Amino acid sequence: RFPHQPIVCFFFQTMEQIKRIRTDSTLDLSRSSIRVDEARAIGNALAGNTTLTSLDLQGNRLEDEGARAIADSVLAF
């Protein structure tokens, strides 16, 4: 059994949520234990998205680098 299975499952669920943003303009990832590496992946997944209007990231440990990775992707459009 993979020791970090809950984190991996959460990450794949998050990526599925991001894929559905094309029809839903909000994404609530609050209190999801997101850290810098996950924030970078989320930022990459959001790149080019023009539908997202609301993103809730409160209660995570993004640090400046993770927040910047997401913000740069979202604000690029």
Solvent accessible surface area in square Angstrom, and as a share of the most:
residue,aa,sasa,rsa
1,R,241,0.88
2,F,112,0.47
3,P,108,0.68
4,H,103,0.46
5,Q,72,0.32
6,P,90,0.57
7,I,96,0.49
8,V,52,0.30
9,C,59,0.35
10,F,50,0.21
11,F,49,0.21
12,F,126,0.52
13,Q,117,0.52
14,T,0,0.00
15,M,33,0.15
16,E,80,0.36
17,Q,66,0.30
18,I,7,0.04
19,K,129,0.55
20,R,142,0.52
21,I,2,0.01
22,R,172,0.63
23,T,130,0.75
24,D,73,0.38
25,S,38,0.25
26,T,73,0.43
27,L,8,0.04
28,D,91,0.47
29,L,3,0.01
30,S,24,0.16
31,R,171,0.63
32,S,20,0.13
33,S,86,0.55
34,I,0,0.00
35,R,131,0.48
36,V,22,0.13
37,D,99,0.51
38,E,36,0.16
39,A,0,0.00
40,R,95,0.35
41,A,30,0.23
42,I,1,0.00
43,G,1,0.01
44,N,114,0.58
45,A,44,0.34
46,L,1,0.01
47,A,63,0.49
48,G,38,0.36
49,N,18,0.09
50,T,110,0.64
51,T,47,0.27
52,L,29,0.14
53,T,111,0.65
54,S,54,0.35
55,L,48,0.24
56,D,44,0.23
57,L,35,0.17
58,Q,104,0.46
59,G,60,0.58
60,N,25,0.13
61,R,159,0.58
62,L,23,0.11
63,E,125,0.56
64,D,107,0.56
65,E,82,0.37
66,G,0,0.00
67,A,45,0.35
68,R,137,0.50
69,A,27,0.21
70,I,5,0.03
71,A,39,0.31
72,D,91,0.47
73,S,18,0.12
74,V,49,0.28
75,L,140,0.70
76,A,73,0.56
77,F,151,0.63
